[in-house]
């Protein structure tokens, strides 16, 4: 067996120069990684904010200040799918735009309306759709990805942060929100937009019609709730509805609170319906807003107008938009 040389048996410790070189290489690697994540994140954001179709196209028009309509419709999915601005404009002669937000409660509806007013000329009239869920606040944000590209808008970020305290990670950690919250991989729309592709257009001036027949879900819902249903009235929900009215007052905007058609058999199941309607009407009077309740409209009696008990289909939305617009045309401007 050969004898190890002294140098082999006692190797020299790493030089100071080699240690510094190793640290530099590790630092450079992590810096490259962070910059790559930042770059990819900003590419996605850049693409998302340049989509011109669908729901992102609507939000991008709002944030870019490209709407500036005379009449703005706000609210939840019932606003989104019930009010056709094209019909309203044809009958009233006034430009209209729908900023209704799918899956949103009043707190997020308020945030979208605030964003609209910060970025666009205030409208002459806001039509805000109400329903039996209007006093229920958001417990978990529906489809967070729809808000991720717009966390640089203060009203949206503030509202999201109140509901989801860790939303600061969505804003400040590259790709975190898309990796953790974007279950539908909508971030890919941003990349496709950079390649020149647009999502299919399914909105018209913010309105999204539902071309669907009666779903049949109501029958199951009724069997599961034979005693009827009661909707919560939360203090924060009352505050948010009131803030929408106060916001319009501060901007000198006329406001109409509208309770759009709900299928009549569903109305009969709502145990505290009268209480909710009276409170909504009380808030309207307090802020000098108009209160239009379409619960008794003939539209509510025909299943053919509905996709489910709460949502009109495209046919029902056309009927309702005509009914609403005709009333608007006869209404003296305030």
LINBEL-V504592 format. One record per backbone hydrogen bond with DSSP energy under -1.0 kcal/mol. NH is the residue of the N-H (numbers start at 1). CO is the residue of the C=O. Records with the same first field share a line. If there is no record, write none. Layout:
BEGIN
NH->CO + CO
END
This chain:
BEGIN
9->5
10->6
19->15
20->16
21->17
22->18
23->19
24->20
25->21
26->22
27->23
28->24
29->25
30->26
31->27
32->28
33->29
34->30
35->31
36->32
37->33
38->34
39->35
40->36
41->37
42->38
43->39
44->40
45->41
46->42
47->43
48->44
49->45
50->47
51->48
57->53
58->54
59->55
60->56
61->57
62->58
63->59
64->60
65->62
66->61
71->95
72->125
73->97
74->127
80->76
81->77
83->79
88->84
89->85
90->86
91->87
92->88
93->89
97->71
98->205
99->73
101->75
104->101
109->105
110->106
111->107
112->108
113->109
114->110
115->111
116->112
117->113
118->114
119->115
120->116
124->70
125->70
126->254
127->72
128->256
129->74
130->258
134->131
136->133
146->143
147->144
148->144
150->147
151->148
153->150
157->153
158->154
159->155
160->156
161->157
162->158
163->159
164->160
167->164
169->166
171->167
172->168
173->169
176->173
179->175
180->176
181->177
183->181
185->182
188->185
189->186
191->187
192->188
193->189
194->190
196->193
197->192
204->207
207->204
208->80
212->210
215->307
221->217
222->218
223->219
224->220
228->225
229->269
234->135
238->234
239->235
240->236
241->237
242->238
243->239
244->240
245->241
246->242
247->243
248->244
249->245
250->246
251->247
252->249
253->248
254->124
256->126
257->290
258->128
259->292
263->309
264->300
266->263
267->263
268->264
269->266
270->267
271->229
273->270
276->272
277->273
278->274
279->275
280->276
281->277
282->278
283->279
284->280
285->281
286->282
287->283
288->285
289->284
290->255
292->257
294->259
297->294
300->297
301->298
302->299
305->302
306->303
307->311
308->311
313->305
314->210
317->313
318->314
319->315
320->316
321->317
322->318
323->319
324->320
325->321
326->322
327->323
328->324
329->325
330->326
END
